Every structure is written in structure tokens, then in C-alpha cells.
Amino acid sequence: MDFLGIVASYLYIGIVIVSAKIFEKKGIEFSRKFIHIMLGNWWFIAMYFFTNVWFAMFVPITFVIINYISYKKNLIKVMERDKQDGIGTVYYAIALLILTIVSFGIYQEPLLGLIPNLVMSYGDGFAAVFGKLIKSKKFKLNGSKKSYAGSFTMFIITTLLMGSYLFLKHREVFWQTTHWPLVTIMMAYCITAIEAISGRGSDNITVPISTLAMLILIG
């Protein structure tokens, strides 16, 4: 199963990258975000196939290397951003590696890494998409330019994802008090703020790692 997991991972990632060519006609930003969002689904493959953390680590490790080479040589054009925008694709792979080590290895709870991964891929990805599609005012924090529409999208998706996880963990008491719903909203707000101040592609690592840290802290 672990060997099949590696094969299935590369096959899926290859299909995503090739499929991104369809969105390239709408602009490089849309092809990049298609890859960004769809690669988040890799975690479901990992949860199904991998039983050994070393096999699970193999895929993100190779993509740390591949993404860095691509950044330097513009190897995979459909996913690369301008050089001045930073090494976001490399951060993405590093974040997946850290999530894999912690959830498959240290805690042996793959679901723990799923939510930070989806917050990074779905939340941050759709925030950029809707930030482009919906006209709204923009703001600048720490050299990072964001839109209100994008940040609102990030907040809503993060709230839904975090709420789903906390509900599964504490479903017996989740709605009995306002505690867990409030915790969900506060965490989503903090993660949205972290995404807003993270420039040059660094949100690809600050968002998932901070999400992971919050989930571990609250138990």
C-alpha cells in the first residue's frame, strides 16, 4: 500500500499540473491557484495509502527539491510566480513535509494534518481566486497586499474547516455551550490575520503551521 501510495501521489500530482494548462488561458494566477487548491487533495491519498511515515514523507521531500529547481529554472511554468514574489511553492512543499512528520509520525493521527493542509490549499487558494473575481478594497500589511473579499473568503473557509474538526473531536459538547463555537471563530480570525500579514509566499508555511500548532494546543 505504501508503494502504491507513492505511485498514486505522483500520478495525481502529474494530472493536476497538466490540467492546470486549461486555466493558463485565463492567466498564470489562475493556473497557479488551480494547482494550489487541487494539490491539497493529496492528503486524502496519503491518508488512504500510507501506513509508514517515511513513505509518506517521501513525496513532499521530493517536491521540496523539485519546486526549488523549478523556482530557479522556471521548470514548471504553470505554477511559478514572479521571482520577487518569493518561494511560495517551496514553502508549500516544506509545509506538507512538516504536517506529514507531525501527523503521520509524531502523533500518528493523519486527520490532524488534514485541516491545516486544507486551510492552506482551499482557504488561501480560494481567497486569492475570489480576491481577483470580486471587486473590493485592498489593504497592505507588512508589505503584503490583500483584498477584503479575499480575506473574508479565507475567514469563512477556515471557520468551516476548523469548526468541522472541533465538532468531530468534541461533538458531545460542541453545541452545549458557546465555548467551542467561539474558539472556532477566534482561531479562524487569527489564521486569517496571519495569512494577511504573510508576504512573498510565506503564507504557504505560516498558515498551515500556525493552524497545526493551534489544533495541538487545544487538543
Legacy VTK file of the C-alpha trace (Angstrom):
# vtk DataFile Version 3.0
C-alpha trace
ASCII
DATASET POLYDATA
POINTS 219 float
0.000 0.000 0.000
2.832 2.402 0.785
4.480 1.845 -2.601
1.110 2.221 -4.298
0.660 5.460 -2.342
3.814 6.921 -3.864
2.712 5.907 -7.373
-0.807 7.273 -6.828
0.648 10.519 -5.416
2.872 11.216 -8.410
0.107 10.229 -10.819
-2.354 12.618 -9.167
0.134 15.481 -8.960
1.067 14.974 -12.607
-2.587 15.088 -13.653
-3.128 18.300 -11.663
-0.122 20.042 -13.225
-1.120 19.011 -16.756
-4.745 20.032 -16.127
-3.575 23.476 -14.993
-2.791 24.237 -18.630
-6.540 24.686 -19.166
-6.588 27.592 -16.717
-3.418 29.163 -18.112
-5.541 30.884 -20.790
-7.213 32.905 -18.021
-3.856 33.982 -16.673
-0.932 32.447 -14.829
-2.516 33.348 -11.470
-5.498 31.080 -12.159
-3.329 28.153 -13.241
-1.186 28.601 -10.125
-4.189 28.696 -7.836
-5.740 25.663 -9.542
-2.600 23.715 -8.659
-2.502 25.262 -5.178
-6.083 24.194 -4.412
-6.067 20.782 -6.054
-2.783 19.638 -4.510
-4.439 19.940 -1.133
-6.396 16.813 -2.049
-3.140 14.832 -1.991
-3.658 14.436 1.736
-6.665 12.186 1.116
-4.421 9.914 -0.957
-1.864 9.941 1.845
-4.484 9.064 4.464
-5.751 6.149 2.381
-2.447 4.584 1.336
0.337 5.427 3.768
0.918 3.434 6.942
4.595 4.369 7.322
5.709 7.946 7.955
8.898 7.505 5.892
6.935 6.593 2.781
4.514 9.443 3.430
7.452 11.867 3.784
8.998 10.781 0.504
6.528 12.667 -1.708
6.816 16.126 -0.069
10.610 15.731 0.278
10.974 15.196 -3.459
8.753 18.187 -4.166
10.780 20.452 -1.911
13.665 19.684 -4.270
11.611 19.768 -7.498
9.843 23.019 -6.555
13.130 24.716 -5.679
14.674 23.684 -9.003
11.504 24.840 -10.775
11.692 28.188 -8.969
15.293 28.660 -10.072
14.919 27.335 -13.622
11.215 28.075 -14.252
10.785 24.358 -14.884
7.018 24.044 -14.251
5.801 27.313 -15.758
2.106 26.879 -14.910
2.768 27.075 -11.174
5.585 29.600 -10.908
5.153 33.177 -9.734
7.410 36.161 -10.350
10.780 35.808 -8.649
10.156 38.888 -6.488
7.064 37.193 -5.047
9.204 34.670 -3.174
9.473 30.910 -2.951
5.843 30.154 -2.129
5.859 26.821 -3.978
8.850 25.651 -1.934
7.174 26.777 1.295
4.100 24.769 0.252
6.134 21.558 -0.056
8.004 22.234 3.200
4.699 22.773 4.999
3.382 19.448 3.672
6.563 17.749 4.876
6.188 19.190 8.388
2.499 18.270 8.528
3.358 14.729 7.407
6.071 14.276 10.033
3.863 15.564 12.838
0.586 13.843 11.926
1.822 10.539 10.444
4.888 10.241 12.660
4.777 12.050 15.997
1.028 11.916 16.701
0.111 9.108 14.292
-3.142 10.931 13.584
-3.379 11.797 9.855
-6.598 13.757 10.421
-4.569 16.249 12.472
-2.670 17.313 9.359
-5.694 17.326 7.073
-7.219 20.556 8.379
-4.022 22.697 8.261
-3.419 21.352 4.762
-6.929 22.264 3.584
-6.773 25.673 5.255
-3.603 26.305 3.244
-4.873 24.872 -0.042
-8.600 25.674 -0.024
-8.609 28.718 2.247
-5.594 30.548 0.882
-6.240 29.329 -2.662
-9.875 30.397 -2.913
-9.062 33.640 -1.088
-6.776 34.583 -3.972
-9.336 33.490 -6.580
-12.264 35.401 -5.081
-9.974 38.314 -4.322
-9.440 38.578 -8.075
-13.034 37.897 -9.143
-14.792 40.163 -6.622
-14.031 43.855 -6.696
-13.283 45.105 -3.201
-10.952 47.482 -1.428
-7.404 46.351 -0.785
-5.192 46.820 2.231
-1.490 46.425 2.846
0.087 44.855 5.911
3.790 44.112 6.358
4.373 44.663 2.647
1.647 42.167 1.720
-1.278 43.449 -0.370
-4.614 41.722 0.253
-8.262 42.348 -0.609
-11.198 42.408 1.805
-13.043 39.900 -0.393
-10.078 37.533 -0.281
-9.621 37.808 3.481
-13.343 37.291 4.073
-13.225 34.156 1.906
-10.221 32.936 3.889
-12.062 33.525 7.163
-15.237 31.702 6.090
-13.431 28.641 4.708
-11.132 28.466 7.733
-14.089 28.736 10.111
-15.877 25.873 8.352
-12.787 23.654 8.333
-11.774 24.358 11.925
-15.364 24.042 13.090
-15.717 20.666 11.367
-12.567 19.345 13.042
-13.505 20.605 16.506
-17.033 19.289 16.113
-15.700 15.814 15.289
-13.360 15.949 18.280
-15.884 17.365 20.745
-19.272 16.580 19.204
-20.798 15.514 22.542
-20.374 19.005 23.999
-19.786 21.231 20.946
-23.210 22.923 20.955
-23.897 22.700 24.697
-22.070 25.965 25.388
-20.712 28.838 23.336
-17.151 27.759 24.151
-16.241 25.678 21.097
-18.073 27.838 18.509
-16.276 30.901 19.904
-12.949 29.069 19.880
-13.567 28.160 16.235
-14.251 31.780 15.245
-11.285 33.148 17.215
-8.894 30.626 15.687
-10.194 31.347 12.181
-9.745 35.074 12.793
-6.145 34.581 13.975
-5.291 32.379 10.993
-6.838 34.913 8.595
-4.737 37.651 10.207
-1.597 35.531 9.866
-2.368 34.989 6.181
-2.899 38.733 5.708
0.494 39.735 7.120
2.499 36.944 5.468
4.148 38.273 2.335
6.208 36.832 -0.519
4.506 33.443 -0.466
5.352 32.803 3.191
1.653 32.264 3.975
2.102 28.808 2.427
4.045 27.862 5.550
2.870 30.289 8.244
-0.823 29.427 7.739
-0.632 25.599 7.943
1.964 25.527 10.732
0.109 28.036 12.889
-3.125 26.103 12.270
-1.405 22.864 13.274
0.004 24.485 16.429
-3.453 25.749 17.439
-5.059 22.328 16.949
-2.360 20.664 19.034
-2.652 23.250 21.820
-6.411 22.971 22.208
-6.352 19.174 21.968
LINES 1 220
219 0 1 2 3 4 5 6 7 8 9 10 11 12 13 14 15 16 17 18 19 20 21 22 23 24 25 26 27 28 29 30 31 32 33 34 35 36 37 38 39 40 41 42 43 44 45 46 47 48 49 50 51 52 53 54 55 56 57 58 59 60 61 62 63 64 65 66 67 68 69 70 71 72 73 74 75 76 77 78 79 80 81 82 83 84 85 86 87 88 89 90 91 92 93 94 95 96 97 98 99 100 101 102 103 104 105 106 107 108 109 110 111 112 113 114 115 116 117 118 119 120 121 122 123 124 125 126 127 128 129 130 131 132 133 134 135 136 137 138 139 140 141 142 143 144 145 146 147 148 149 150 151 152 153 154 155 156 157 158 159 160 161 162 163 164 165 166 167 168 169 170 171 172 173 174 175 176 177 178 179 180 181 182 183 184 185 186 187 188 189 190 191 192 193 194 195 196 197 198 199 200 201 202 203 204 205 206 207 208 209 210 211 212 213 214 215 216 217 218
